[in-house]
Amino acid sequence: MLVINAGIMLPENLLDAASLPVAEDHVTVNLLGTIRMTYAFLPLLVGKADAVVMKVSSALAFVPLPATPTYSATKAAVHSFSHSLRGHLAGSGVRAIEVAPPGVRTTLFDQQDSAMPLEEFLDETLALLPADPDGKELVV
């Protein structure tokens, strides 16, 4: 099993050119990190029994947060990449699962008043996995 949970989430201001390096870092870590890990490890999984590639995207892939526009865009790209990966994996025996968490209380971002406690997120995610063994997307 390969779990790819690449992610940095920093605020950025699209009206401030000084935020461009922040946007570039998001793309490098969140999107290219996911793609690079897939290319590096997928050949090791093909042909293995019960092999799984699990990518963590975000609910922000579907409803972006204005304070983190490039983070949201990279997670939308990870969602799209996961769909394409499933097409490439058809018949290979490797499953591709995407987990799309809500806001979860972690150290990722400061504004977390309404975020789901980490323990609740983990409990719900671990309950969903066996409940839908053929699931492709787990939206928590």
QUIQUIKA-V939333 format. One record per residue. N is the residue number from 1. RES is the residue in three letters. PSI is psi in whole degrees, -180 to 180 (NA if undefined). OMEGA is omega in whole degrees, 0 to 359 (none if undefined). BURIAL is b if it has 16 or more other ideal C-beta (glycine too) atoms within 10 Angstrom, else e. Layout:
BEGIN
<<N & RES & PSI & OMEGA & BURIAL> <N & RES & PSI & OMEGA & BURIAL>>
END
This chain:
BEGIN
<<1 & MET & 135 & 175 & e> <2 & LEU & 122 & 176 & b> <3 & VAL & 122 & 180 & e> <4 & ILE & 111 & 182 & b> <5 & ASN & 47 & 182 & e> <6 & ALA & 127 & 178 & b> <7 & GLY & 128 & 163 & b> <8 & ILE & 150 & 181 & b> <9 & MET & 103 & 181 & b> <10 & LEU & 145 & 177 & b> <11 & PRO & 148 & 177 & e> <12 & GLU & 155 & 181 & b> <13 & ASN & 112 & 182 & e> <14 & LEU & -14 & 178 & e> <15 & LEU & 0 & 183 & e> <16 & ASP & 114 & 182 & e> <17 & ALA & -22 & 179 & e> <18 & ALA & -13 & 178 & e> <19 & SER & -10 & 182 & b> <20 & LEU & -43 & 177 & e> <21 & PRO & -32 & 176 & e> <22 & VAL & -45 & 179 & b> <23 & ALA & -44 & 180 & b> <24 & GLU & -37 & 177 & e> <25 & ASP & -40 & 177 & e> <26 & HIS & -46 & 181 & b> <27 & VAL & -43 & 182 & e> <28 & THR & -48 & 184 & e> <29 & VAL & -55 & 190 & b> <30 & ASN & -43 & 183 & b> <31 & LEU & -57 & 181 & b> <32 & LEU & -34 & 176 & e> <33 & GLY & -43 & 178 & b> <34 & THR & -46 & 181 & b> <35 & ILE & -44 & 181 & e> <36 & ARG & -42 & 179 & e> <37 & MET & -39 & 179 & b> <38 & THR & -49 & 179 & b> <39 & TYR & -37 & 184 & e> <40 & ALA & -40 & 190 & e> <41 & PHE & -19 & 182 & e> <42 & LEU & -41 & 178 & b> <43 & PRO & -27 & 179 & e> <44 & LEU & -21 & 183 & e> <45 & LEU & -30 & 182 & b> <46 & VAL & 130 & 180 & e> <47 & GLY & -7 & 178 & e> <48 & LYS & 144 & 178 & e> <49 & ALA & 135 & 176 & e> <50 & ASP & 34 & 180 & e> <51 & ALA & 142 & 183 & b> <52 & VAL & 138 & 167 & e> <53 & VAL & 119 & 180 & b> <54 & MET & 122 & 178 & b> <55 & LYS & 139 & 176 & b> <56 & VAL & 118 & 175 & b> <57 & SER & -123 & 180 & b> <58 & SER & 153 & 171 & b> <59 & ALA & -23 & 178 & b> <60 & LEU & -10 & 172 & b> <61 & ALA & -27 & 184 & b> <62 & PHE & -33 & 179 & e> <63 & VAL & 94 & 186 & e> <64 & PRO & 152 & 176 & b> <65 & LEU & 119 & 183 & b> <66 & PRO & -30 & 181 & e> <67 & ALA & -19 & 181 & e> <68 & THR & 65 & 187 & b> <69 & PRO & -40 & 182 & b> <70 & THR & -35 & 173 & b> <71 & TYR & -51 & 181 & b> <72 & SER & -42 & 180 & b> <73 & ALA & -39 & 180 & b> <74 & THR & -36 & 179 & b> <75 & LYS & -32 & 173 & b> <76 & ALA & -38 & 178 & b> <77 & ALA & -39 & 177 & b> <78 & VAL & -40 & 177 & b> <79 & HIS & -48 & 180 & b> <80 & SER & -44 & 179 & e> <81 & PHE & -39 & 179 & b> <82 & SER & -41 & 176 & b> <83 & HIS & -47 & 180 & e> <84 & SER & -40 & 179 & e> <85 & LEU & -42 & 179 & b> <86 & ARG & -38 & 177 & b> <87 & GLY & -41 & 179 & e> <88 & HIS & -29 & 183 & e> <89 & LEU & -6 & 181 & b> <90 & ALA & 124 & 179 & e> <91 & GLY & -2 & 182 & e> <92 & SER & -15 & 184 & e> <93 & GLY & -6 & 179 & e> <94 & VAL & 129 & 177 & b> <95 & ARG & 145 & 176 & b> <96 & ALA & 119 & 181 & b> <97 & ILE & 137 & 174 & b> <98 & GLU & 131 & 174 & b> <99 & VAL & 124 & 180 & b> <100 & ALA & 92 & 182 & b> <101 & PRO & 156 & 170 & b> <102 & PRO & -170 & 170 & e> <103 & GLY & 125 & 182 & b> <104 & VAL & 139 & 180 & b> <105 & ARG & 100 & 176 & b> <106 & THR & -171 & 177 & e> <107 & THR & 8 & 184 & e> <108 & LEU & -39 & 185 & b> <109 & PHE & 147 & 186 & b> <110 & ASP & -40 & 186 & e> <111 & GLN & 94 & 186 & e> <112 & GLN & 25 & 182 & e> <113 & ASP & -40 & 183 & e> <114 & SER & 9 & 183 & e> <115 & ALA & 151 & 179 & b> <116 & MET & 134 & 175 & b> <117 & PRO & 141 & 184 & e> <118 & LEU & -43 & 182 & e> <119 & GLU & -40 & 178 & e> <120 & GLU & -41 & 178 & e> <121 & PHE & -47 & 181 & b> <122 & LEU & -44 & 179 & e> <123 & ASP & -46 & 181 & e> <124 & GLU & -42 & 180 & e> <125 & THR & -46 & 181 & e> <126 & LEU & -24 & 175 & e> <127 & ALA & -35 & 181 & e> <128 & LEU & -35 & 183 & e> <129 & LEU & -53 & 180 & e> <130 & PRO & -21 & 180 & e> <131 & ALA & -28 & 180 & e> <132 & ASP & 76 & 187 & e> <133 & PRO & -20 & 178 & e> <134 & ASP & 9 & 182 & e> <135 & GLY & 147 & 180 & e> <136 & LYS & -30 & 180 & e> <137 & GLU & 130 & 174 & e> <138 & LEU & 107 & 178 & b> <139 & VAL & 109 & 185 & e> <140 & VAL & NA & none & b>>
END
